[in-house]
């Protein structure tokens, strides 16, 4: 699908400071000079967050391992202590910001040790005792844990399903609305712009979990959200070897509170993880396009199987969420969900797969699938399967899925 946005300015906080040699990985840049400039998603992903070219310096500087920095005199520079800032984070934060909000110079991004660290940072930095927040009732299975902790702090929590924009019905009096679209694992979609407008009219902030869509699938900030939050562990980094999270936002006061929360709890990524994540973003567009195309092929294949029920993929024209998804999403994701008749049948199916690993998480270059009911936290049937489509050849994956369905029938 086309990418209408052009320009990639991203605010980098603090003064500039060279790290190695002549390279300056945190130099301020304008829309005209940002290394990630380019109208297409592939160009943007490959160039995102790179420093200005410097003679003899690498295109992407290596990770900076530092607990402290030389700091004579007053501590006025951007790098003072390793829990607060790191040059490797800065480049990654700029890269993610260019993807989540290209051309929006006021956007700020903060990276975290995991997706849940990012989720927690938004909720616990923005809410106080006596506030009310609205969560999706069908979202990520760790949200009930979050709810318990919020309520322990005297914060009221309401829930409603993602589908049908049901959260509209419980918005009155809320301080923050949390959306997860597409939802995990059910793949329902809500109208971000509609919900954001309704929430703002009631004085509520809006955060959108953008993990499943990625910034190449949808841009919540452009649709009116105050925060775009994601687990970079999934498709953003895409190799199943990094735990990471991030928060992007455009309100400086709100993001300052998120930054303060990160400092207080120390939920920071390691420099190596940040560097690996930045390196992986360069292939994001290629991976996402391949995985989304194959996911649609798999979904179309499963639609013809009589033992498969409850098939969901927002890219299918007859999916209940397709109309809304097509309005706000540019790509429909790599996850397909469906249900097999019994738990035993689902387990046999997973055991018969050869190119698909039985593993949790999603978004990796290697296909994975799991029976979500085994965790006990999702309201899904025992035979419910979440299939994350990787970068393998589509014809090989289709053959493997069909063979496993046939084998599991015995």
N, C-alpha and C positions, 0 to 999 in steps of 0.2 A: 504494500500500500504506500502511497506517496507520503513524503514528509514535508509539510508545508513550512516548517520553521527554518529560519536561517539565523546564523549568528550564535555565539556561544559564551557571551560574557558571564563570568562567575566571580562573585566577590571573594577575595582572599583577605582575611582579617590580619591586621598587624603589619609592621614594616617589613621590608624585604631584607633578606640576609643570605649571602652566599654560603653554600655548604661544602662543595669541593671544587677546587680549581677556580676556573672562570664561570662555572655553571651557577645559575641563580634559579633554583626550582620554585621559588615562591614569588617571583617578580609579578607586580601588578600588570594586568593586561587589559586592553580595551577590546571592544567587539571586532575592531579592524585587525588587531594584532594577536588575538588569542590563537595559540597553536592548533586548537581543535576546530577552527573555523571551517565551515563547509556545510552545504545544504543537505547532504545525504547522511543517513544513519551510519553507513559504513565508514565514511570519511570521518564523521564525528567520533565514532567509537575508537578508531585507530589513532586519532590525534588527541583525544580528550585528555586534558590535564597535563600535557607535556610542557616542560619549561621552554623558554625561548632558546633556540639553538645557540650553543657556545662552542667555540673552537676547542677541539680535543675532548669535549665532554660527551658522555653517552646520551642518546636520545631520551632514555628513561633512566635517571640516576638510580643506583642501587639503594637498598634499604639503609636507613640511618639508625644505628643502634646507639642510643644515648639515653642515660638516665638524667644527666645534667649537661649543661653547656657552659662555655666560658662566659662569665657574666660580670665583668668589671663595672663598677659604678651602679647607677640606678637601673633596676630591671625594666627597661623600656622596650626591649626587643620582643619579637614574636616567640622566641624559644628560650625558655628559662628552666623548665623542669619537665621530665619525660612523661609525667601524668597529664600535663596540660596541653602540650603541642609537640608535634614531631614533623620534620620536613616531608617524610614519606607519607604521612597522613594528609598533609596539605595538598600534595599532588593528587592523591586519590580523591579527596573531597572535592577538589576542583573538577576532576574528571566526572564524578557522579553528578555534580551540579550541572555540568554542561549537558548531560544526558537528560536529567529530570526537568531542567528549565532552560533550554537553549534560548539565548537572546534576552533572558530576564536577569539583568545584572544585579538585582537585589537579592537573588536567591543565595542562601547559605546552606552548606552541607556539613554534617558532623558524622564521623564514622565511629563505630562501636565494636565491642568484642564479639557480639552476636546479634542476631535479629531480635531476640527477646530483650537484650540490653537496650536496643533502640526503642522498642515498644514501651518498655518500662520507663525510659527517660522521658518520653512525651507525656505519658499518663501521670507519672508521679511529680513531674516538674510543673504541670499546668493545673493540677487539681488540688484542692484543699478540703479539709474536713467541712462537711455541710454541702459541698458541691454534688452535682449529679452528672454522671456520664452515661452514654448509651453505647452498648457494645452489640455486635452481631451475635445472635444466638446460635449461629451455625458456622462460626469462624474457627480459627486454629485452635487445636485442643488445649493449648496452654492458657487460653483466655479465661477459663473458669478459675485457674490458679490466680491470675491477675485479679479477677473479681473478688475472690476471698480476701486478698491483701488490701484492695481498695476499700472494701467494706470494713476491714479491721481498722482502717484509718478514718472511719466515719464518712466515707464518700459513698453516696448512693449509686447503685448500678441498675440500669434497666437494659433488657435485651429484646431484640426482635429479629426475625429472619432477614437475610439479605434480599431474597427474591421479592419482587413486587414493591420495592422501596418501603417495606413494612416499618422500618425505623422512623419514618415520618410520624407515625402514630404515637410515638413515645418521646418526642423531642421537647415538648413544653417544659421549661424550667431547667433544661440540661445546660451544663457548662461546656461539654465536649462531646462530639459525635465521632465514634470510631467506625470506619467502614473497611470492609475487606472484600474486594471485588476484582476478579472472580474469587468467590469464597473457597476455602480449602477445608475439606476435600470435595464439597458438593458441586462447585463450579457455577453457583448462582451469581448473577450480576445485578448491581443496582445502578441507578442513574446518579452519578457523582454530582453533576452540575445541579440537578434538581434538588438533591439532598443538601448540598452545600448552600444553595440560596435559601432554602427553608431554615437551615440551622443558623446562618448568619442573621436572618431576619429575627430570630429569637435570641440573638446574642451569644450563640454557641460557636466554639471553634470546631474545625473539622480535620480529622486525620484519616488518611487512606493508606492501608497496607497494600503496597504495590508489588509485593514479592512475586506473585504468580505471573503478573502481566509483564514486569520489568519496565524500565523507562522507554523501551522500544515498543512496548505494547500499548501503554497509555501514560499520560502525564497528568497526574492529579492536580498539580499546582495550576496548570493551565485551565483545568475544569473547575477551579474555585476552591480547592482544598487549601487549608493553612499549612498542613504538613504532608509530605510524602515519606512514608516509612517502609523499610524493607529489610528482609534478611538477604544480605549479599551472599550468604552461604549457598543459595540456590542457583538460579540460572545466571545471575549477574556474573558470578565468577565461574560457574559451570563445570568445575572439574572434581567436585566432591572432596577437596583437600583443604578448604579454608572455612573457618567460622568467622562471620562478619555481619555487621548490621549498619544501617545508616538512617539519618533523619535529614530531610531537606525542607527548608521553609523560607518564607519571605518576610516575616515580621521579625524585626531585629530584637525586640524585647522578648518575644516568645522563644526565639532561638537562643538568646542569652541565658534564659532559664534552663533550656535543655543542656547547654554547654556547662552550666553550673552543676547540674545534676551529674553529668559525666565526671566532672572533677571530684565531686563529693564521693561517689561510689567507686570511682576508678575503673569503670567498665570500658577500658580502652583496648584497641587491637594492638597486637605486636607489630613491629616494623616489617618483619618478614611477611606476615599475613597481609598487611596493607600493600606491600610491593607486589606480592603474587596476585592480589585482587586487581590491581591496576594493570599489570601485564595481561591478565585474562580478559579485561574489558576490550582489548584491541580486537578480539575475535567475536565479540558479542553479536554483532549483526549477522555474521555468517552462521553462527551457531543457532541463533534464534530463528532465522529464516528457514534453515534446514529442519529444525525440530518442529516448528509450527506447521510446516508443509507436511511433514510425515505424520504429525499428530492428526491432522485432518484426514489423511489417507487411512490411518488406523481406525479412526472413528467411523468413517464411511464403510470400512470393512466389517467392523463389529455390528453395524446397523443391520446387516443381512443375516446375522446369526440368531436362530430362534431361542437359544439358551441365554442370551444376553438381554437383560432388562435395565431400565433406569439409565440408559446411555446418556452421558452429558459431555458436550464439547461446545463452547460458545461459537465456534466457527461453523458448525453445521447449520444450514439455513432453517432447519425445522427445530433447532434447539430452543427451549422456552426463553433463553436469555439472548438469543442472537440479535434481535432487533435493537435492544439497548446496547449490547456489546459492539455492534457494527457502527453505532453512532459515536461511541467514545473511545473505542480501541482501534489501534492500527495493526495489531497482530493479536492472535487469540490464545497464545500460550502453548505450552508443550505437554499439558496434563489432560488426560482423558479418564473419565470415571465411568464405571458400569458395575452391574451386579450379576453374579452367577447364582444359580438356584440355591445352593447350600454352602455352608462353611467348608465341608469336605471337598466339594467340587472346586471351590476357589483355591484351596490348598493344593489340590492335585494340579490345577492349572498352573499355579506359580511354580510348583516343583518340576513341571514339564518344560518350562521355558529354558532356552539355551542362550539366548542373546540378551535376556532381560534379567538383571539381578533382583533377587528378593531382598529389598532394602528400603529403609525409610528415606525421607527427604525427596527432593525432585529437582529437575532442571539441569542435571549433569549430562555430559557428553555420552555417558554410558546409560542406556535405558534401565530403569528400575520400576518395580511394581511391588505392591504389598496389599495384604488384606487389612484394611484400616481398623476393622473391629478388634484386632488383636491387642490394641492399645487400651481399649475401653473408654476413650475420651470423646469419641465422635458418635453422634446419633445416626448410625448407618446400619444397614442390614449385615448379617454375618458374612454374606457372600460378596460384600462390596469391595471392589478393586480400584485402587488409584494407580494408574499407569503413567509414568513419566517417560516421554519419548526422547531418546537420545539422538546422536548424530550418525547412527549406523545407516547403511543403505536401506531405503524404505522397503524395497522388495524383500530384503532379508528379514526385516522385522515383521512384515505382514506374514510371510511364510512361517516364521517362528510362532507368532500368535495363533495362527490358524491351526498349526500342527498341535500346539499345546491345548487348544480348545478341543480338538478331536481326541487327543490322547486322554484328556481328563474326563471325557464322557464315559469311559469304560469303568 
